């Protein structure tokens, strides 16, 4: 199994918050596509995470549920400040 810490990181490895959010959405979407949507919770998550172009700014991102972008930024800050979770 590949450990993300086993390789050297380069500047190209860094993602903006926007690109990282899109990567997370595509990860959840791939899980959903493979059939991991049994009880519907992943379906709801996938829908609420849904990225959309901001009609007021073509370079900006909106989410189906507006709170998700704020939640995402908080998660990014937690990842930066807290690191790995102590429990799952």
ChimeraX attribute file (.defattr): number of C-alpha atoms within 10 A of each C-alpha:
attribute: neighborCount
match mode: 1-to-1
recipient: residues
	/A:1	3
	/A:2	6
	/A:3	6
	/A:4	8
	/A:5	7
	/A:6	7
	/A:7	8
	/A:8	7
	/A:9	10
	/A:10	7
	/A:11	6
	/A:12	6
	/A:13	7
	/A:14	10
	/A:15	11
	/A:16	8
	/A:17	13
	/A:18	16
	/A:19	12
	/A:20	14
	/A:21	20
	/A:22	16
	/A:23	13
	/A:24	14
	/A:25	19
	/A:26	16
	/A:27	13
	/A:28	18
	/A:29	21
	/A:30	13
	/A:31	14
	/A:32	17
	/A:33	11
	/A:34	9
	/A:35	10
	/A:36	15
	/A:37	16
	/A:38	9
	/A:39	8
	/A:40	11
	/A:41	11
	/A:42	17
	/A:43	17
	/A:44	12
	/A:45	17
	/A:46	21
	/A:47	15
	/A:48	16
	/A:49	25
	/A:50	18
	/A:51	21
	/A:52	12
	/A:53	12
	/A:54	12
	/A:55	10
	/A:56	7
	/A:57	9
	/A:58	9
	/A:59	8
	/A:60	11
	/A:61	16
	/A:62	18
	/A:63	17
	/A:64	14
	/A:65	13
	/A:66	13
	/A:67	12
	/A:68	18
	/A:69	19
	/A:70	11
	/A:71	11
	/A:72	17
	/A:73	14
	/A:74	12
	/A:75	13
	/A:76	15
	/A:77	12
	/A:78	13
	/A:79	12
	/A:80	10
	/A:81	9
	/A:82	11
	/A:83	9
	/A:84	10
	/A:85	8
	/A:86	6
	/A:87	4
	/A:88	4
